Amino acid sequence: MASGMHQGPDLGRFEESAHALASAARPVCAYVYDLAHLRRQAEYARRSLPPGSRLLYAVKANAEAAVLQALVPVVDGFEVASGGEIERVRKASADAPIAFGGPGKTEAELARALEQGVEVVHVESVNELARLEEAGRRQRRRVEVLLRVNLSEGLPGATLTMGGPTQFGIEEAQLPAAVDLARQCRWASLRGFHFHLLSNQLDPLAHAGLVARYLDHSLAWASEHGIPLSMINAGGGFGVDYAHPGRQFDVALFAGRLEAELANRPGARGVTLVFECGRFLAASAGAYVVEVIDLKVNHGRHFAIVRGGTHHFRLPASWGHSHPFRVVALDERRPGSSRPEFHDCLLTVAGQLCSPKDVLARDVAVERVRVGDVLVFDHAGAYGWSISHHDFLSHPHPDVVLLDDPE
Ligand SMILES: Cc1ncc(COP(=O)(O)O)c(C=O)c1O
């Protein structure tokens, strides 16, 4: 285990849930969330970060009500990307701090954000800043602003990058226009800059180097444009190594390097550093648990067809990866009915949709699997349900099972 690693979830709890779900007559199909692990993971990340920094939860990763409620006491607030996410956070907490980001915010969303007491808006364009100022003027409410900047050069490797010729943020050449407008604003007050340039970074030292560049850019722009810099949001991006669950992003190593970088930059003293993480907090707290409905061989390939698929769990299809799973042998399932089985095969796991893309894992070595057994896809708590096209083919939605420590 890497230094500073936090203990992973108790995987046995997900298996126990599979057995419990099998007592129902319908095929097993569920998301199981371990709320106790979720809280521990967030606590670990928060206490590992450099002193004085803030940790927000990026709601887009998993907006389940119980997940938000569990996180209210352990994070410093929530990052949202729509009016709908603002409402969800407000249901979980009347006063948790909210940062509102994402492109294409409508006038109605901006107005609602102000009514709901959003603390800071991550402004994505010069036009959006003008609209936010107008919303503030109408309501006579002040709101803090970070300009989301789109840097393109020299991004380290990661699964997704948002910098460069993408729709996100404001390119450096347009910053002077944004700062000029901010200077004229009375209700929207500029506090600093926001960066979210990549997702799923697995290298903590490379990530610390990137955040150090955010600091350098922000300090330089603040001095060039005379901005009283008080906040830098360094986005999310702490990665999850799906293929090697024991090798996770080492937040302590990241924070140690970042503290050294901060110490070398006296100008950053007094500036609040904010992180808004989704994947790293929520992924390991969830499992997608599905029953094998059918087994077949087509053109030499062994298939398990499960109850569910990418309409519930689109992450593997979206990233083109084969999501690791465990076979849980359910002896109690389907008593009296025949249970076809495969031994020692390379198994491809497909769902119930009419699309060849409805595949969760490909050619995975499996010792034994039977119809009626259950497959547990770990690390499904982030960008699983939340990014999926739930109603394609009108199959039922999965059950949601919440695990927690006894009070
Ligand atoms: C603006 C912004 N912030 C934070 C996040 C969360 O990123 P992650 O889940 O990689 O931590 C995202 C994810 O897309 C994002 O777009």
The ligand as an SDF file (V2000), in Angstrom:
LIG
                    3D

 16 16  0  0  0  0  0  0  0  0999 V2000
  -15.7320   21.5500  -13.0780 C   0  0  0  0  0  0  0  0  0  0  0  0
  -15.5530   20.2140  -12.4570 C   0  0  0  0  0  0  0  0  0  0  0  0
  -15.1440   20.1380  -11.1760 N   0  0  0  0  0  0  0  0  0  0  0  0
  -14.9660   18.9640  -10.5520 C   0  0  0  0  0  0  0  0  0  0  0  0
  -15.2020   17.7660  -11.2210 C   0  0  0  0  0  0  0  0  0  0  0  0
  -14.9910   16.4860  -10.4660 C   0  0  0  0  0  0  0  0  0  0  0  0
  -13.9220   15.8060  -11.0070 O   0  0  0  0  0  0  0  0  0  0  0  0
  -13.4480   14.4170  -10.3800 P   0  0  0  0  0  0  0  0  0  0  0  0
  -14.6320   13.5580  -10.2590 O   0  0  0  0  0  0  0  0  0  0  0  0
  -12.4730   13.9490  -11.3960 O   0  0  0  0  0  0  0  0  0  0  0  0
  -12.8060   14.7120   -9.0620 O   0  0  0  0  0  0  0  0  0  0  0  0
  -15.6060   17.7890  -12.5590 C   0  0  0  0  0  0  0  0  0  0  0  0
  -15.8280   16.5540  -13.2920 C   0  0  0  0  0  0  0  0  0  0  0  0
  -16.1030   16.5090  -14.4550 O   0  0  0  0  0  0  0  0  0  0  0  0
  -15.7970   19.0440  -13.1880 C   0  0  0  0  0  0  0  0  0  0  0  0
  -16.2060   19.1200  -14.4620 O   0  0  0  0  0  0  0  0  0  0  0  0
  1  2  1  0
  2  3  1  0
  2 15  2  0
  3  4  2  0
  4  5  1  0
  5  6  1  0
  5 12  2  0
  6  7  1  0
  7  8  1  0
  8  9  2  0
  8 10  1  0
  8 11  1  0
 12 13  1  0
 12 15  1  0
 13 14  2  0
 15 16  1  0
M  END
$$$$
